[in-house]
């Protein structure tokens, strides 16, 4: 079964937003390019060892790998060009393939560590 075409493609056509990718790490020297993905951002709480709660935001972009010649990697920049986060530049902090033709990019707003 071609999950990417049967499931991911219709999902992207329905829910994806436009983004700009700056491939500084995955393709050094290459120009920014337009892409799309399913953007999600929700609060997350982490219980600390001392019993306090650390609150953060879990922001991700789900992409369809067939839509990328070279998928973004950790350190690349993603800027949504529509939706709630339009104009905010994120960096890719982590990524993971789902084994079914998709990849989830974990995004952060703060600068990556040097």
C-alpha positions as CSV (number, residue, x, y, z in Angstrom):
1,X,0.0,0.0,0.0
2,X,1.3,3.5,-0.9
3,X,0.5,5.3,2.4
4,X,2.2,8.5,1.2
5,X,-0.1,8.9,-1.8
6,X,-3.3,7.4,-0.2
7,X,-3.1,9.1,3.2
8,X,-0.4,11.8,3.5
9,X,-1.1,13.5,0.2
10,X,-4.8,14.2,0.9
11,X,-3.9,15.2,4.4
12,X,-1.3,17.7,3.2
13,X,-3.7,19.1,0.6
14,X,-6.3,19.7,3.4
15,X,-4.2,20.8,6.4
16,X,-0.7,22.0,5.2
17,X,0.4,25.6,5.4
18,X,3.1,27.2,3.3
19,X,6.5,27.6,4.8
20,X,9.9,28.8,3.6
21,X,12.9,26.6,4.2
22,X,16.4,28.0,4.7
23,X,18.6,24.8,4.2
24,X,21.7,26.2,5.9
25,X,22.7,22.7,7.2
26,X,21.1,20.3,4.8
27,X,22.2,22.2,1.6
28,X,24.8,24.8,2.6
29,X,24.9,27.7,0.1
30,X,21.5,26.8,-1.4
31,X,18.7,29.4,-1.7
32,X,15.6,29.4,0.5
33,X,12.8,27.5,-1.0
34,X,9.0,27.2,-0.6
35,X,7.5,24.1,0.9
36,X,4.5,23.0,3.0
37,X,3.7,21.0,6.1
38,X,1.2,20.5,8.9
39,X,2.0,22.9,11.6
40,X,1.2,22.2,15.3
41,X,2.0,24.0,18.5
42,X,0.7,23.0,21.9
43,X,1.7,23.5,25.5
44,X,3.5,20.8,27.3
45,X,4.4,20.5,31.0
46,X,7.4,18.6,32.4
47,X,7.6,17.5,36.0
48,X,11.0,18.5,37.4
49,X,12.9,16.4,40.0
50,X,12.2,19.0,42.7
51,X,8.4,18.8,42.1
52,X,8.1,22.0,40.2
53,X,6.6,22.1,36.7
54,X,8.4,23.4,33.7
55,X,6.0,24.7,31.0
56,X,7.1,24.8,27.4
57,X,5.6,24.7,23.9
58,X,5.9,21.7,21.6
59,X,6.0,22.9,18.0
60,X,6.2,20.6,15.1
61,X,5.9,20.5,11.3
62,X,4.8,17.3,9.6
63,X,6.1,16.9,6.1
64,X,5.7,14.5,3.3
65,X,9.2,13.2,2.3
66,X,8.3,12.9,-1.4
67,X,7.9,16.6,-1.6
68,X,11.6,17.2,-0.7
69,X,14.6,16.5,-2.8
70,X,16.6,16.9,0.4
71,X,14.5,17.0,3.6
72,X,15.4,19.6,6.3
73,X,17.8,18.6,9.0
74,X,18.7,19.8,12.5
75,X,19.8,23.5,12.3
76,X,17.8,24.4,9.1
77,X,15.4,27.3,9.5
78,X,11.6,27.1,8.8
79,X,9.4,30.2,8.5
80,X,5.7,29.7,8.1
81,X,4.3,32.2,5.5
82,X,0.6,31.7,6.6
83,X,-1.3,30.8,9.7
84,X,-0.8,31.8,13.3
85,X,3.0,31.6,13.2
86,X,3.4,33.5,9.9
87,X,6.7,35.4,9.8
88,X,8.2,33.6,12.9
89,X,11.5,31.8,12.1
90,X,12.0,28.5,13.8
91,X,15.0,26.2,13.7
92,X,14.8,22.4,13.4
93,X,15.8,21.0,16.7
94,X,15.0,17.3,16.0
95,X,13.4,15.2,13.3
96,X,12.1,11.7,12.9
97,X,10.7,9.7,10.0
98,X,7.5,7.8,10.6
99,X,8.2,4.8,8.3
100,X,5.2,5.7,6.1
101,X,6.6,8.5,4.0
102,X,6.4,11.3,6.5
103,X,8.7,13.1,8.8
104,X,8.1,15.2,11.9
105,X,10.3,18.2,12.5
106,X,10.5,19.5,16.0
107,X,10.8,23.3,15.9
108,X,12.3,25.8,18.4
109,X,12.1,29.6,18.4
110,X,15.2,30.3,20.4
111,X,18.6,30.2,18.7
112,X,20.3,26.7,18.6
113,X,23.3,26.1,20.8
114,X,26.6,27.0,19.3
